[in-house]
Amino acid sequence: MSDIRFKIANRMRELRKKYGYTQQYLAEISRVDYKHIQRLESKNPPSVRIDTLEKIAHAFNLPLSEFFKF
């Protein structure tokens, strides 16, 4: 599996905790399905579409380029 998937999962979790968001709240404000948020943060994260990452980054008020600063 690609290392980038784990980096994305860790970054999402890190930002969520920093902002005090639950997975449910992140799903609501990003308009990404809650189950998908759960899968993206799991121990075996799936591939993720760039438009989904844009929604998630926007939920943190970050440009996508900032989201990828691992």
N, CA, C, O and CB atoms as a CASP TS submission, in Angstrom:
PFRMAT TS
TARGET T0000
AUTHOR 0000-0000-0000
METHOD Language model
MODEL 1
PARENT N/A
ATOM      1  N   MET     1       0.833  -1.180   0.000  1.00  0.00           N
ATOM      2  CA  MET     1       0.000   0.000   0.000  1.00  0.00           C
ATOM      3  C   MET     1       0.883   1.251   0.000  1.00  0.00           C
ATOM      4  O   MET     1       1.976   1.266   0.565  1.00  0.00           O
ATOM      5  CB  MET     1      -0.951  -0.006   1.215  1.00  0.00           C
ATOM      6  N   SER     2       0.386   2.266  -0.633  1.00  0.00           N
ATOM      7  CA  SER     2       1.127   3.506  -0.746  1.00  0.00           C
ATOM      8  C   SER     2       1.282   4.200   0.604  1.00  0.00           C
ATOM      9  O   SER     2       0.336   4.285   1.388  1.00  0.00           O
ATOM     10  CB  SER     2       0.443   4.429  -1.728  1.00  0.00           C
ATOM     11  N   ASP     3       2.465   4.683   0.852  1.00  0.00           N
ATOM     12  CA  ASP     3       2.768   5.405   2.085  1.00  0.00           C
ATOM     13  C   ASP     3       1.933   6.677   2.205  1.00  0.00           C
ATOM     14  O   ASP     3       1.629   7.111   3.316  1.00  0.00           O
ATOM     15  CB  ASP     3       4.254   5.749   2.144  1.00  0.00           C
ATOM     16  N   ILE     4       1.560   7.278   1.079  1.00  0.00           N
ATOM     17  CA  ILE     4       0.791   8.528   1.091  1.00  0.00           C
ATOM     18  C   ILE     4      -0.568   8.334   1.764  1.00  0.00           C
ATOM     19  O   ILE     4      -1.072   9.256   2.405  1.00  0.00           O
ATOM     20  CB  ILE     4       0.599   9.050  -0.343  1.00  0.00           C
ATOM     21  N   ARG     5      -1.160   7.162   1.628  1.00  0.00           N
ATOM     22  CA  ARG     5      -2.456   6.909   2.261  1.00  0.00           C
ATOM     23  C   ARG     5      -2.351   7.014   3.783  1.00  0.00           C
ATOM     24  O   ARG     5      -3.238   7.562   4.437  1.00  0.00           O
ATOM     25  CB  ARG     5      -2.986   5.520   1.862  1.00  0.00           C
ATOM     26  N   PHE     6      -1.275   6.492   4.329  1.00  0.00           N
ATOM     27  CA  PHE     6      -1.062   6.570   5.775  1.00  0.00           C
ATOM     28  C   PHE     6      -0.776   8.006   6.212  1.00  0.00           C
ATOM     29  O   PHE     6      -1.216   8.435   7.279  1.00  0.00           O
ATOM     30  CB  PHE     6       0.095   5.652   6.194  1.00  0.00           C
ATOM     31  N   LYS     7      -0.046   8.737   5.394  1.00  0.00           N
ATOM     32  CA  LYS     7       0.249  10.139   5.707  1.00  0.00           C
ATOM     33  C   LYS     7      -1.023  10.970   5.712  1.00  0.00           C
ATOM     34  O   LYS     7      -1.208  11.827   6.576  1.00  0.00           O
ATOM     35  CB  LYS     7       1.253  10.720   4.700  1.00  0.00           C
ATOM     36  N   ILE     8      -1.902  10.717   4.746  1.00  0.00           N
ATOM     37  CA  ILE     8      -3.178  11.426   4.692  1.00  0.00           C
ATOM     38  C   ILE     8      -4.026  11.075   5.913  1.00  0.00           C
ATOM     39  O   ILE     8      -4.613  11.961   6.534  1.00  0.00           O
ATOM     40  CB  ILE     8      -3.938  11.085   3.390  1.00  0.00           C
ATOM     41  N   ALA     9      -4.093   9.808   6.254  1.00  0.00           N
ATOM     42  CA  ALA     9      -4.865   9.367   7.425  1.00  0.00           C
ATOM     43  C   ALA     9      -4.350  10.044   8.689  1.00  0.00           C
ATOM     44  O   ALA     9      -5.136  10.544   9.494  1.00  0.00           O
ATOM     45  CB  ALA     9      -4.795   7.829   7.578  1.00  0.00           C
ATOM     46  N   ASN    10      -3.042  10.060   8.863  1.00  0.00           N
ATOM     47  CA  ASN    10      -2.441  10.681  10.045  1.00  0.00           C
ATOM     48  C   ASN    10      -2.674  12.186  10.070  1.00  0.00           C
ATOM     49  O   ASN    10      -2.935  12.761  11.127  1.00  0.00           O
ATOM     50  CB  ASN    10      -0.946  10.389  10.090  1.00  0.00           C
ATOM     51  N   ARG    11      -2.580  12.822   8.905  1.00  0.00           N
ATOM     52  CA  ARG    11      -2.783  14.275   8.824  1.00  0.00           C
ATOM     53  C   ARG    11      -4.230  14.633   9.171  1.00  0.00           C
ATOM     54  O   ARG    11      -4.481  15.592   9.901  1.00  0.00           O
ATOM     55  CB  ARG    11      -2.425  14.798   7.409  1.00  0.00           C
ATOM     56  N   MET    12      -5.174  13.860   8.644  1.00  0.00           N
ATOM     57  CA  MET    12      -6.577  14.111   8.957  1.00  0.00           C
ATOM     58  C   MET    12      -6.822  13.995  10.455  1.00  0.00           C
ATOM     59  O   MET    12      -7.458  14.861  11.057  1.00  0.00           O
ATOM     60  CB  MET    12      -7.482  13.136   8.194  1.00  0.00           C
ATOM     61  N   ARG    13      -6.319  12.931  11.046  1.00  0.00           N
ATOM     62  CA  ARG    13      -6.497  12.687  12.482  1.00  0.00           C
ATOM     63  C   ARG    13      -5.854  13.809  13.303  1.00  0.00           C
ATOM     64  O   ARG    13      -6.435  14.304  14.269  1.00  0.00           O
ATOM     65  CB  ARG    13      -5.891  11.317  12.879  1.00  0.00           C
ATOM     66  N   GLU    14      -4.646  14.194  12.898  1.00  0.00           N
ATOM     67  CA  GLU    14      -3.911  15.256  13.591  1.00  0.00           C
ATOM     68  C   GLU    14      -4.691  16.579  13.541  1.00  0.00           C
ATOM     69  O   GLU    14      -4.840  17.254  14.560  1.00  0.00           O
ATOM     70  CB  GLU    14      -2.505  15.438  12.962  1.00  0.00           C
ATOM     71  N   LEU    15      -5.181  16.939  12.368  1.00  0.00           N
ATOM     72  CA  LEU    15      -5.932  18.183  12.227  1.00  0.00           C
ATOM     73  C   LEU    15      -7.261  18.127  12.982  1.00  0.00           C
ATOM     74  O   LEU    15      -7.668  19.106  13.608  1.00  0.00           O
ATOM     75  CB  LEU    15      -6.183  18.480  10.751  1.00  0.00           C
ATOM     76  N   ARG    16      -7.919  16.997  12.920  1.00  0.00           N
ATOM     77  CA  ARG    16      -9.190  16.837  13.624  1.00  0.00           C
ATOM     78  C   ARG    16      -9.017  17.071  15.119  1.00  0.00           C
ATOM     79  O   ARG    16      -9.807  17.774  15.749  1.00  0.00           O
ATOM     80  CB  ARG    16      -9.769  15.441  13.373  1.00  0.00           C
ATOM     81  N   LYS    17      -7.981  16.477  15.667  1.00  0.00           N
ATOM     82  CA  LYS    17      -7.724  16.625  17.102  1.00  0.00           C
ATOM     83  C   LYS    17      -7.310  18.059  17.441  1.00  0.00           C
ATOM     84  O   LYS    17      -7.725  18.606  18.463  1.00  0.00           O
ATOM     85  CB  LYS    17      -6.632  15.637  17.556  1.00  0.00           C
ATOM     86  N   LYS    18      -6.494  18.661  16.582  1.00  0.00           N
ATOM     87  CA  LYS    18      -6.061  20.040  16.793  1.00  0.00           C
ATOM     88  C   LYS    18      -7.260  20.991  16.807  1.00  0.00           C
ATOM     89  O   LYS    18      -7.312  21.914  17.620  1.00  0.00           O
ATOM     90  CB  LYS    18      -5.060  20.461  15.701  1.00  0.00           C
ATOM     91  N   TYR    19      -8.209  20.768  15.921  1.00  0.00           N
ATOM     92  CA  TYR    19      -9.389  21.631  15.813  1.00  0.00           C
ATOM     93  C   TYR    19     -10.517  21.196  16.748  1.00  0.00           C
ATOM     94  O   TYR    19     -11.518  21.900  16.882  1.00  0.00           O
ATOM     95  CB  TYR    19      -9.893  21.643  14.381  1.00  0.00           C
ATOM     96  N   GLY    20     -10.359  20.054  17.385  1.00  0.00           N
ATOM     97  CA  GLY    20     -11.385  19.557  18.294  1.00  0.00           C
ATOM     98  C   GLY    20     -12.606  18.994  17.581  1.00  0.00           C
ATOM     99  O   GLY    20     -13.701  18.973  18.142  1.00  0.00           O
ATOM    100  N   TYR    21     -12.420  18.537  16.346  1.00  0.00           N
ATOM    101  CA  TYR    21     -13.519  17.981  15.559  1.00  0.00           C
ATOM    102  C   TYR    21     -13.652  16.485  15.813  1.00  0.00           C
ATOM    103  O   TYR    21     -12.652  15.781  15.953  1.00  0.00           O
ATOM    104  CB  TYR    21     -13.304  18.251  14.061  1.00  0.00           C
ATOM    105  N   THR    22     -14.869  16.012  15.870  1.00  0.00           N
ATOM    106  CA  THR    22     -15.111  14.569  15.838  1.00  0.00           C
ATOM    107  C   THR    22     -15.168  14.157  14.372  1.00  0.00           C
ATOM    108  O   THR    22     -15.260  15.007  13.486  1.00  0.00           O
ATOM    109  CB  THR    22     -16.443  14.177  16.604  1.00  0.00           C
ATOM    110  N   GLN    23     -15.114  12.868  14.123  1.00  0.00           N
ATOM    111  CA  GLN    23     -15.263  12.394  12.747  1.00  0.00           C
ATOM    112  C   GLN    23     -16.635  12.786  12.203  1.00  0.00           C
ATOM    113  O   GLN    23     -16.768  13.153  11.035  1.00  0.00           O
ATOM    114  CB  GLN    23     -15.069  10.859  12.673  1.00  0.00           C
ATOM    115  N   GLN    24     -17.639  12.707  13.047  1.00  0.00           N
ATOM    116  CA  GLN    24     -19.004  13.068  12.638  1.00  0.00           C
ATOM    117  C   GLN    24     -19.081  14.539  12.242  1.00  0.00           C
ATOM    118  O   GLN    24     -19.672  14.881  11.217  1.00  0.00           O
ATOM    119  CB  GLN    24     -20.005  12.774  13.773  1.00  0.00           C
ATOM    120  N   TYR    25     -18.483  15.408  13.054  1.00  0.00           N
ATOM    121  CA  TYR    25     -18.520  16.839  12.753  1.00  0.00           C
ATOM    122  C   TYR    25     -17.746  17.143  11.473  1.00  0.00           C
ATOM    123  O   TYR    25     -18.204  17.928  10.643  1.00  0.00           O
ATOM    124  CB  TYR    25     -17.947  17.650  13.927  1.00  0.00           C
ATOM    125  N   LEU    26     -16.585  16.533  11.310  1.00  0.00           N
ATOM    126  CA  LEU    26     -15.818  16.724  10.082  1.00  0.00           C
ATOM    127  C   LEU    26     -16.632  16.290   8.869  1.00  0.00           C
ATOM    128  O   LEU    26     -16.630  16.966   7.841  1.00  0.00           O
ATOM    129  CB  LEU    26     -14.498  15.943  10.143  1.00  0.00           C
ATOM    130  N   ALA    27     -17.318  15.175   8.990  1.00  0.00           N
ATOM    131  CA  ALA    27     -18.168  14.698   7.895  1.00  0.00           C
ATOM    132  C   ALA    27     -19.246  15.725   7.563  1.00  0.00           C
ATOM    133  O   ALA    27     -19.502  16.002   6.391  1.00  0.00           O
ATOM    134  CB  ALA    27     -18.817  13.349   8.262  1.00  0.00           C
ATOM    135  N   GLU    28     -19.868  16.281   8.578  1.00  0.00           N
ATOM    136  CA  GLU    28     -20.934  17.264   8.359  1.00  0.00           C
ATOM    137  C   GLU    28     -20.421  18.516   7.669  1.00  0.00           C
ATOM    138  O   GLU    28     -21.022  18.974   6.697  1.00  0.00           O
ATOM    139  CB  GLU    28     -21.582  17.639   9.679  1.00  0.00           C
ATOM    140  N   ILE    29     -19.322  19.078   8.154  1.00  0.00           N
ATOM    141  CA  ILE    29     -18.863  20.351   7.585  1.00  0.00           C
ATOM    142  C   ILE    29     -18.141  20.188   6.257  1.00  0.00           C
ATOM    143  O   ILE    29     -18.079  21.130   5.466  1.00  0.00           O
ATOM    144  CB  ILE    29     -17.954  21.047   8.559  1.00  0.00           C
ATOM    145  N   SER    30     -17.593  19.004   6.003  1.00  0.00           N
ATOM    146  CA  SER    30     -16.914  18.767   4.726  1.00  0.00           C
ATOM    147  C   SER    30     -17.869  18.199   3.677  1.00  0.00           C
ATOM    148  O   SER    30     -17.575  18.191   2.482  1.00  0.00           O
ATOM    149  CB  SER    30     -15.734  17.814   4.924  1.00  0.00           C
ATOM    150  N   ARG    31     -19.022  17.725   4.156  1.00  0.00           N
ATOM    151  CA  ARG    31     -20.008  17.067   3.289  1.00  0.00           C
ATOM    152  C   ARG    31     -19.438  15.810   2.635  1.00  0.00           C
ATOM    153  O   ARG    31     -19.717  15.489   1.480  1.00  0.00           O
ATOM    154  CB  ARG    31     -20.491  18.036   2.209  1.00  0.00           C
ATOM    155  N   VAL    32     -18.632  15.121   3.428  1.00  0.00           N
ATOM    156  CA  VAL    32     -18.091  13.809   3.051  1.00  0.00           C
ATOM    157  C   VAL    32     -18.765  12.803   3.982  1.00  0.00           C
ATOM    158  O   VAL    32     -18.874  13.044   5.184  1.00  0.00           O
ATOM    159  CB  VAL    32     -16.487  13.752   3.166  1.00  0.00           C
ATOM    160  N   ASP    33     -19.208  11.699   3.438  1.00  0.00           N
ATOM    161  CA  ASP    33     -19.915  10.692   4.226  1.00  0.00           C
ATOM    162  C   ASP    33     -19.103  10.285   5.465  1.00  0.00           C
ATOM    163  O   ASP    33     -17.894  10.062   5.393  1.00  0.00           O
ATOM    164  CB  ASP    33     -20.216   9.455   3.360  1.00  0.00           C
ATOM    165  N   TYR    34     -19.797  10.197   6.589  1.00  0.00           N
ATOM    166  CA  TYR    34     -19.157   9.837   7.853  1.00  0.00           C
ATOM    167  C   TYR    34     -18.377   8.527   7.763  1.00  0.00           C
ATOM    168  O   TYR    34     -17.256   8.442   8.263  1.00  0.00           O
ATOM    169  CB  TYR    34     -20.199   9.733   8.946  1.00  0.00           C
ATOM    170  N   LYS    35     -18.952   7.514   7.137  1.00  0.00           N
ATOM    171  CA  LYS    35     -18.276   6.214   7.001  1.00  0.00           C
ATOM    172  C   LYS    35     -17.006   6.355   6.171  1.00  0.00           C
ATOM    173  O   LYS    35     -16.021   5.657   6.410  1.00  0.00           O
ATOM    174  CB  LYS    35     -19.220   5.173   6.355  1.00  0.00           C
ATOM    175  N   HIS    36     -17.030   7.253   5.202  1.00  0.00           N
ATOM    176  CA  HIS    36     -15.836   7.466   4.377  1.00  0.00           C
ATOM    177  C   HIS    36     -14.735   8.132   5.209  1.00  0.00           C
ATOM    178  O   HIS    36     -13.563   7.774   5.090  1.00  0.00           O
ATOM    179  CB  HIS    36     -16.177   8.335   3.133  1.00  0.00           C
ATOM    180  N   ILE    37     -15.110   9.088   6.039  1.00  0.00           N
ATOM    181  CA  ILE    37     -14.132   9.715   6.946  1.00  0.00           C
ATOM    182  C   ILE    37     -13.511   8.640   7.830  1.00  0.00           C
ATOM    183  O   ILE    37     -12.295   8.611   8.014  1.00  0.00           O
ATOM    184  CB  ILE    37     -14.804  10.829   7.822  1.00  0.00           C
ATOM    185  N   GLN    38     -14.342   7.759   8.376  1.00  0.00           N
ATOM    186  CA  GLN    38     -13.838   6.671   9.216  1.00  0.00           C
ATOM    187  C   GLN    38     -12.846   5.804   8.444  1.00  0.00           C
ATOM    188  O   GLN    38     -11.776   5.475   8.957  1.00  0.00           O
ATOM    189  CB  GLN    38     -15.003   5.810   9.736  1.00  0.00           C
ATOM    190  N   ARG    39     -13.194   5.438   7.229  1.00  0.00           N
ATOM    191  CA  ARG    39     -12.303   4.587   6.422  1.00  0.00           C
ATOM    192  C   ARG    39     -10.996   5.302   6.102  1.00  0.00           C
ATOM    193  O   ARG    39      -9.927   4.693   6.124  1.00  0.00           O
ATOM    194  CB  ARG    39     -12.998   4.164   5.117  1.00  0.00           C
ATOM    195  N   LEU    40     -11.086   6.601   5.803  1.00  0.00           N
ATOM    196  CA  LEU    40      -9.874   7.356   5.461  1.00  0.00           C
ATOM    197  C   LEU    40      -8.904   7.448   6.628  1.00  0.00           C
ATOM    198  O   LEU    40      -7.697   7.580   6.423  1.00  0.00           O
ATOM    199  CB  LEU    40     -10.241   8.751   4.998  1.00  0.00           C
ATOM    200  N   GLU    41      -9.418   7.379   7.844  1.00  0.00           N
ATOM    201  CA  GLU    41      -8.560   7.436   9.033  1.00  0.00           C
ATOM    202  C   GLU    41      -8.234   6.059   9.599  1.00  0.00           C
ATOM    203  O   GLU    41      -7.584   5.956  10.638  1.00  0.00           O
ATOM    204  CB  GLU    41      -9.221   8.270  10.101  1.00  0.00           C
ATOM    205  N   SER    42      -8.672   5.024   8.938  1.00  0.00           N
ATOM    206  CA  SER    42      -8.480   3.670   9.467  1.00  0.00           C
ATOM    207  C   SER    42      -7.038   3.191   9.295  1.00  0.00           C
ATOM    208  O   SER    42      -6.200   3.874   8.705  1.00  0.00           O
ATOM    209  CB  SER    42      -9.433   2.696   8.775  1.00  0.00           C
ATOM    210  N   LYS    43      -6.778   1.997   9.829  1.00  0.00           N
ATOM    211  CA  LYS    43      -5.438   1.400   9.721  1.00  0.00           C
ATOM    212  C   LYS    43      -5.136   0.912   8.309  1.00  0.00           C
ATOM    213  O   LYS    43      -3.984   0.643   7.969  1.00  0.00           O
ATOM    214  CB  LYS    43      -5.300   0.242  10.701  1.00  0.00           C
ATOM    215  N   ASN    44      -6.175   0.800   7.495  1.00  0.00           N
ATOM    216  CA  ASN    44      -6.013   0.378   6.111  1.00  0.00           C
ATOM    217  C   ASN    44      -6.793   1.340   5.211  1.00  0.00           C
ATOM    218  O   ASN    44      -7.801   0.964   4.612  1.00  0.00           O
ATOM    219  CB  ASN    44      -6.497  -1.096   5.912  1.00  0.00           C
ATOM    220  N   PRO    45      -6.307   2.604   5.121  1.00  0.00           N
ATOM    221  CA  PRO    45      -7.072   3.612   4.388  1.00  0.00           C
ATOM    222  C   PRO    45      -7.122   3.338   2.888  1.00  0.00           C
ATOM    223  O   PRO    45      -6.147   2.863   2.305  1.00  0.00           O
ATOM    224  CB  PRO    45      -6.481   4.981   4.632  1.00  0.00           C
ATOM    225  N   PRO    46      -8.260   3.639   2.266  1.00  0.00           N
ATOM    226  CA  PRO    46      -8.394   3.460   0.823  1.00  0.00           C
ATOM    227  C   PRO    46      -7.767   4.640   0.075  1.00  0.00           C
ATOM    228  O   PRO    46      -7.339   5.621   0.683  1.00  0.00           O
ATOM    229  CB  PRO    46      -9.879   3.305   0.435  1.00  0.00           C
ATOM    230  N   SER    47      -7.723   4.527  -1.225  1.00  0.00           N
ATOM    231  CA  SER    47      -7.338   5.672  -2.051  1.00  0.00           C
ATOM    232  C   SER    47      -8.398   6.738  -1.874  1.00  0.00           C
ATOM    233  O   SER    47      -9.553   6.436  -1.575  1.00  0.00           O
ATOM    234  CB  SER    47      -7.177   5.276  -3.563  1.00  0.00           C
ATOM    235  N   VAL    48      -8.003   7.978  -2.058  1.00  0.00           N
ATOM    236  CA  VAL    48      -8.947   9.080  -1.884  1.00  0.00           C
ATOM    237  C   VAL    48      -8.867  10.004  -3.091  1.00  0.00           C
ATOM    238  O   VAL    48      -7.790  10.272  -3.622  1.00  0.00           O
ATOM    239  CB  VAL    48      -8.658   9.862  -0.573  1.00  0.00           C
ATOM    240  N   ARG    49     -10.021  10.477  -3.505  1.00  0.00           N
ATOM    241  CA  ARG    49     -10.083  11.386  -4.650  1.00  0.00           C
ATOM    242  C   ARG    49      -9.655  12.780  -4.228  1.00  0.00           C
ATOM    243  O   ARG    49      -9.849  13.184  -3.081  1.00  0.00           O
ATOM    244  CB  ARG    49     -11.504  11.420  -5.251  1.00  0.00           C
ATOM    245  N   ILE    50      -9.077  13.501  -5.156  1.00  0.00           N
ATOM    246  CA  ILE    50      -8.583  14.845  -4.864  1.00  0.00           C
ATOM    247  C   ILE    50      -9.724  15.779  -4.471  1.00  0.00           C
ATOM    248  O   ILE    50      -9.534  16.649  -3.621  1.00  0.00           O
ATOM    249  CB  ILE    50      -7.835  15.411  -6.072  1.00  0.00           C
ATOM    250  N   ASP    51     -10.901  15.621  -5.069  1.00  0.00           N
ATOM    251  CA  ASP    51     -12.014  16.498  -4.706  1.00  0.00           C
ATOM    252  C   ASP    51     -12.473  16.240  -3.271  1.00  0.00           C
ATOM    253  O   ASP    51     -12.939  17.158  -2.597  1.00  0.00           O
ATOM    254  CB  ASP    51     -13.185  16.302  -5.677  1.00  0.00           C
ATOM    255  N   THR    52     -12.347  15.014  -2.807  1.00  0.00           N
ATOM    256  CA  THR    52     -12.670  14.694  -1.410  1.00  0.00           C
ATOM    257  C   THR    52     -11.662  15.363  -0.482  1.00  0.00           C
ATOM    258  O   THR    52     -12.034  15.916   0.553  1.00  0.00           O
ATOM    259  CB  THR    52     -12.682  13.155  -1.181  1.00  0.00           C
ATOM    260  N   LEU    53     -10.396  15.310  -0.851  1.00  0.00           N
ATOM    261  CA  LEU    53      -9.363  15.966  -0.036  1.00  0.00           C
ATOM    262  C   LEU    53      -9.564  17.476  -0.011  1.00  0.00           C
ATOM    263  O   LEU    53      -9.312  18.114   1.011  1.00  0.00           O
ATOM    264  CB  LEU    53      -7.960  15.634  -0.571  1.00  0.00           C
ATOM    265  N   GLU    54     -10.009  18.047  -1.108  1.00  0.00           N
ATOM    266  CA  GLU    54     -10.289  19.484  -1.142  1.00  0.00           C
ATOM    267  C   GLU    54     -11.406  19.837  -0.164  1.00  0.00           C
ATOM    268  O   GLU    54     -11.317  20.845   0.538  1.00  0.00           O
ATOM    269  CB  GLU    54     -10.670  19.928  -2.569  1.00  0.00           C
ATOM    270  N   LYS    55     -12.446  19.026  -0.112  1.00  0.00           N
ATOM    271  CA  LYS    55     -13.554  19.259   0.824  1.00  0.00           C
ATOM    272  C   LYS    55     -13.064  19.191   2.266  1.00  0.00           C
ATOM    273  O   LYS    55     -13.440  20.012   3.102  1.00  0.00           O
ATOM    274  CB  LYS    55     -14.682  18.230   0.599  1.00  0.00           C
ATOM    275  N   ILE    56     -12.226  18.209   2.543  1.00  0.00           N
ATOM    276  CA  ILE    56     -11.710  18.031   3.903  1.00  0.00           C
ATOM    277  C   ILE    56     -10.790  19.189   4.282  1.00  0.00           C
ATOM    278  O   ILE    56     -10.902  19.739   5.378  1.00  0.00           O
ATOM    279  CB  ILE    56     -10.957  16.690   4.027  1.00  0.00           C
ATOM    280  N   ALA    57      -9.885  19.559   3.383  1.00  0.00           N
ATOM    281  CA  ALA    57      -8.993  20.687   3.651  1.00  0.00           C
ATOM    282  C   ALA    57      -9.795  21.960   3.885  1.00  0.00           C
ATOM    283  O   ALA    57      -9.484  22.731   4.792  1.00  0.00           O
ATOM    284  CB  ALA    57      -8.007  20.887   2.489  1.00  0.00           C
ATOM    285  N   HIS    58     -10.820  22.183   3.076  1.00  0.00           N
ATOM    286  CA  HIS    58     -11.669  23.363   3.224  1.00  0.00           C
ATOM    287  C   HIS    58     -12.355  23.382   4.594  1.00  0.00           C
ATOM    288  O   HIS    58     -12.540  24.448   5.181  1.00  0.00           O
ATOM    289  CB  HIS    58     -12.721  23.404   2.104  1.00  0.00           C
ATOM    290  N   ALA    59     -12.728  22.215   5.097  1.00  0.00           N
ATOM    291  CA  ALA    59     -13.369  22.127   6.415  1.00  0.00           C
ATOM    292  C   ALA    59     -12.430  22.622   7.520  1.00  0.00           C
ATOM    293  O   ALA    59     -12.888  23.068   8.573  1.00  0.00           O
ATOM    294  CB  ALA    59     -13.803  20.675   6.703  1.00  0.00           C
ATOM    295  N   PHE    60     -11.134  22.544   7.280  1.00  0.00           N
ATOM    296  CA  PHE    60     -10.135  23.038   8.225  1.00  0.00           C
ATOM    297  C   PHE    60      -9.659  24.449   7.854  1.00  0.00           C
ATOM    298  O   PHE    60      -8.720  24.977   8.450  1.00  0.00           O
ATOM    299  CB  PHE    60      -8.941  22.077   8.277  1.00  0.00           C
ATOM    300  N   ASN    61     -10.323  25.048   6.859  1.00  0.00           N
ATOM    301  CA  ASN    61      -9.941  26.373   6.351  1.00  0.00           C
ATOM    302  C   ASN    61      -8.493  26.402   5.869  1.00  0.00           C
ATOM    303  O   ASN    61      -7.762  27.368   6.087  1.00  0.00           O
ATOM    304  CB  ASN    61     -10.143  27.430   7.433  1.00  0.00           C
ATOM    305  N   LEU    62      -8.106  25.323   5.213  1.00  0.00           N
ATOM    306  CA  LEU    62      -6.754  25.213   4.681  1.00  0.00           C
ATOM    307  C   LEU    62      -6.796  25.051   3.168  1.00  0.00           C
ATOM    308  O   LEU    62      -7.679  24.376   2.638  1.00  0.00           O
ATOM    309  CB  LEU    62      -6.009  24.033   5.328  1.00  0.00           C
ATOM    310  N   PRO    63      -5.837  25.672   2.464  1.00  0.00           N
ATOM    311  CA  PRO    63      -5.699  25.320   1.048  1.00  0.00           C
ATOM    312  C   PRO    63      -5.156  23.887   0.972  1.00  0.00           C
ATOM    313  O   PRO    63      -4.493  23.420   1.898  1.00  0.00           O
ATOM    314  CB  PRO    63      -4.748  26.337   0.289  1.00  0.00           C
ATOM    315  N   LEU    64      -5.433  23.219  -0.102  1.00  0.00           N
ATOM    316  CA  LEU    64      -4.998  21.832  -0.246  1.00  0.00           C
ATOM    317  C   LEU    64      -3.485  21.701  -0.079  1.00  0.00           C
ATOM    318  O   LEU    64      -3.007  20.727   0.502  1.00  0.00           O
ATOM    319  CB  LEU    64      -5.422  21.285  -1.607  1.00  0.00           C
ATOM    320  N   SER    65      -2.737  22.672  -0.582  1.00  0.00           N
ATOM    321  CA  SER    65      -1.275  22.615  -0.455  1.00  0.00           C
ATOM    322  C   SER    65      -0.841  22.594   1.012  1.00  0.00           C
ATOM    323  O   SER    65       0.138  21.934   1.363  1.00  0.00           O
ATOM    324  CB  SER    65      -0.632  23.812  -1.172  1.00  0.00           C
ATOM    325  N   GLU    66      -1.563  23.310   1.861  1.00  0.00           N
ATOM    326  CA  GLU    66      -1.248  23.325   3.293  1.00  0.00           C
ATOM    327  C   GLU    66      -1.610  22.007   3.955  1.00  0.00           C
ATOM    328  O   GLU    66      -0.915  21.554   4.865  1.00  0.00           O
ATOM    329  CB  GLU    66      -1.978  24.470   3.988  1.00  0.00           C
ATOM    330  N   PHE    67      -2.691  21.392   3.504  1.00  0.00           N
ATOM    331  CA  PHE    67      -3.092  20.091   4.033  1.00  0.00           C
ATOM    332  C   PHE    67      -1.972  19.076   3.848  1.00  0.00           C
ATOM    333  O   PHE    67      -1.753  18.221   4.707  1.00  0.00           O
ATOM    334  CB  PHE    67      -4.380  19.599   3.348  1.00  0.00           C
ATOM    335  N   PHE    68      -1.262  19.170   2.722  1.00  0.00           N
ATOM    336  CA  PHE    68      -0.210  18.201   2.408  1.00  0.00           C
ATOM    337  C   PHE    68       1.141  18.511   3.056  1.00  0.00           C
ATOM    338  O   PHE    68       2.145  17.891   2.704  1.00  0.00           O
ATOM    339  CB  PHE    68      -0.034  18.128   0.926  1.00  0.00           C
ATOM    340  N   LYS    69       1.184  19.429   3.967  1.00  0.00           N
ATOM    341  CA  LYS    69       2.440  19.702   4.698  1.00  0.00           C
ATOM    342  C   LYS    69       2.534  18.712   5.854  1.00  0.00           C
ATOM    343  O   LYS    69       2.134  19.006   6.981  1.00  0.00           O
ATOM    344  CB  LYS    69       2.497  21.199   5.227  1.00  0.00           C
ATOM    345  N   PHE    70       3.066  17.548   5.553  1.00  0.00           N
ATOM    346  CA  PHE    70       3.165  16.470   6.548  1.00  0.00           C
ATOM    347  C   PHE    70       4.302  16.784   7.478  1.00  0.00           C
ATOM    348  O   PHE    70       4.576  16.015   8.400  1.00  0.00           O
ATOM    349  CB  PHE    70       3.375  15.082   5.877  1.00  0.00           C
TER
END
